[in-house]
């Protein structure tokens, strides 16, 4: 059990807190609480592990439960880091694309304006032609990030 706790303590930014309480005459409840800054996107990483059972059941299953919990936290942390990286890259690409579209629209409008002046000076008829350019399409924002993730160790 100590090796499983050691792995978990290394994966939590500020260690873990372990609480053990008696439940009735024949059961114990063990709570493993990761310590650290788990605000915003990282809230799910602070989800505690709660195990209740008899001494025999806990002796047989706590180490496996801790190992599974540690692996789930690591997987969640990896997924979160990858998702944040993808969203940051998409945000940067979207901003660059928007900037290019605005620049292109401005250049197109300037070119159209110059062309209209040239056409007006050579036209003998007095028809007024109006050229309009569409504003750049709005850039879709990424879907909102969830406040927390469900962690099921069953």
C-alpha positions as CSV (number, residue, x, y, z in Angstrom):
1,X,0.0,0.0,0.0
2,X,2.9,2.4,0.8
3,X,4.2,2.1,-2.8
4,X,0.8,3.0,-4.2
5,X,0.6,6.0,-1.9
6,X,4.1,7.0,-2.9
7,X,3.1,7.0,-6.6
8,X,0.0,9.0,-5.8
9,X,1.9,11.5,-3.7
10,X,4.4,12.1,-6.5
11,X,1.5,12.7,-9.0
12,X,-0.2,15.3,-6.8
13,X,1.4,18.7,-6.8
14,X,1.4,19.1,-3.0
15,X,1.1,15.5,-1.8
16,X,-2.0,13.7,-0.5
17,X,-3.9,13.7,2.8
18,X,-5.1,10.4,4.1
19,X,-8.1,10.2,6.5
20,X,-9.2,7.0,8.2
21,X,-12.4,6.8,10.2
22,X,-14.2,4.0,11.9
23,X,-17.7,3.3,10.5
24,X,-19.6,1.2,13.0
25,X,-18.0,-1.7,14.7
26,X,-16.6,-3.6,11.7
27,X,-15.8,-1.1,8.9
28,X,-13.3,1.6,8.1
29,X,-13.6,4.5,5.7
30,X,-10.4,5.7,4.0
31,X,-10.4,9.0,2.2
32,X,-7.4,9.9,0.0
33,X,-7.4,13.7,-0.7
34,X,-4.9,15.0,-3.3
35,X,-3.5,18.4,-2.3
36,X,-2.7,21.2,-4.7
37,X,-4.2,24.0,-6.7
38,X,-7.2,22.4,-8.4
39,X,-9.1,25.5,-9.6
40,X,-10.9,26.0,-12.9
41,X,-9.9,23.4,-15.5
42,X,-8.0,21.4,-13.0
43,X,-10.9,20.9,-10.5
44,X,-11.4,17.2,-11.4
45,X,-7.8,16.4,-10.4
46,X,-8.7,17.3,-6.8
47,X,-11.5,14.6,-6.7
48,X,-10.9,12.5,-3.6
49,X,-10.9,8.7,-3.4
50,X,-13.3,7.3,-0.8
51,X,-13.1,3.6,0.2
52,X,-15.2,1.9,2.8
53,X,-15.1,-1.7,3.9
54,X,-14.1,-4.2,6.5
55,X,-10.5,-4.5,7.5
56,X,-10.1,-7.7,5.5
57,X,-11.7,-6.1,2.4
58,X,-9.5,-3.0,2.7
59,X,-6.4,-5.1,3.2
60,X,-7.1,-7.0,0.0
61,X,-8.3,-4.1,-2.2
62,X,-6.8,-0.7,-1.1
63,X,-3.5,-1.1,-3.0
64,X,-5.3,-2.0,-6.3
65,X,-7.8,0.9,-5.8
66,X,-5.0,3.4,-5.2
67,X,-3.1,2.2,-8.3
68,X,-6.3,2.5,-10.4
69,X,-7.0,5.9,-8.9
70,X,-3.5,7.1,-9.6
71,X,-3.6,5.9,-13.2
72,X,-7.0,7.6,-13.7
73,X,-5.6,10.9,-12.3
74,X,-2.6,10.6,-14.6
75,X,-4.7,9.9,-17.6
76,X,-7.0,12.8,-16.8
77,X,-4.1,15.1,-16.3
78,X,-2.6,14.1,-19.6
79,X,-5.9,14.6,-21.4
80,X,-6.4,18.0,-19.8
81,X,-2.9,19.1,-20.8
82,X,-3.4,17.9,-24.4
83,X,-6.9,19.6,-24.6
84,X,-5.5,22.9,-23.3
85,X,-2.7,22.8,-25.9
86,X,-5.1,22.0,-28.7
87,X,-7.4,24.9,-27.7
88,X,-4.5,27.3,-27.4
89,X,-3.3,26.4,-30.9
90,X,-6.8,26.7,-32.3
91,X,-7.2,30.1,-30.6
92,X,-3.9,31.3,-32.1
93,X,-4.8,30.0,-35.6
94,X,-8.2,31.5,-35.4
95,X,-6.8,34.9,-34.4
96,X,-4.3,34.8,-37.3
97,X,-7.0,33.8,-39.8
98,X,-9.3,36.6,-38.6
99,X,-6.4,39.1,-38.9
100,X,-5.7,37.9,-42.4
101,X,-9.3,38.1,-43.4
102,X,-9.7,41.7,-42.1
103,X,-6.4,42.7,-43.9
104,X,-7.6,41.1,-47.1
105,X,-11.0,42.7,-46.9
106,X,-9.4,46.1,-46.3
107,X,-7.1,45.7,-49.2
108,X,-10.0,44.5,-51.5
109,X,-12.0,47.6,-50.5
110,X,-9.2,49.9,-51.2
111,X,-8.6,48.3,-54.6
112,X,-12.3,48.5,-55.4
113,X,-12.4,52.2,-54.4
114,X,-9.4,53.0,-56.7
115,X,-11.0,51.1,-59.6
116,X,-14.3,53.0,-59.1
117,X,-12.5,56.3,-59.3
118,X,-10.8,55.2,-62.5
119,X,-14.1,54.0,-64.0
120,X,-15.9,57.3,-63.0
121,X,-13.4,59.5,-64.8
122,X,-13.7,57.5,-68.0
123,X,-17.5,57.0,-67.9
124,X,-19.7,59.2,-70.1
125,X,-22.9,57.9,-68.6
126,X,-23.8,59.1,-65.1
127,X,-24.9,55.8,-63.7
128,X,-23.8,55.3,-60.0
129,X,-22.5,51.8,-59.3
130,X,-22.1,50.8,-55.7
131,X,-19.7,48.1,-54.7
132,X,-20.0,46.6,-51.2
133,X,-17.8,44.0,-49.6
134,X,-19.0,41.6,-47.0
135,X,-17.5,41.8,-43.6
136,X,-15.3,38.9,-42.6
137,X,-17.1,35.9,-41.3
138,X,-17.2,35.7,-37.5
139,X,-14.8,33.2,-36.0
140,X,-16.4,30.4,-34.1
141,X,-15.2,30.1,-30.5
142,X,-14.3,26.6,-29.1
143,X,-16.9,25.0,-27.0
144,X,-17.0,25.9,-23.4
145,X,-14.7,23.9,-21.1
146,X,-16.4,21.8,-18.6
147,X,-16.2,22.9,-15.0
148,X,-15.3,19.4,-13.8
149,X,-14.8,15.9,-15.0
150,X,-16.5,12.8,-13.7
151,X,-14.1,10.2,-12.4
152,X,-15.5,6.7,-12.0
153,X,-13.2,4.1,-10.5
154,X,-15.6,1.2,-10.6
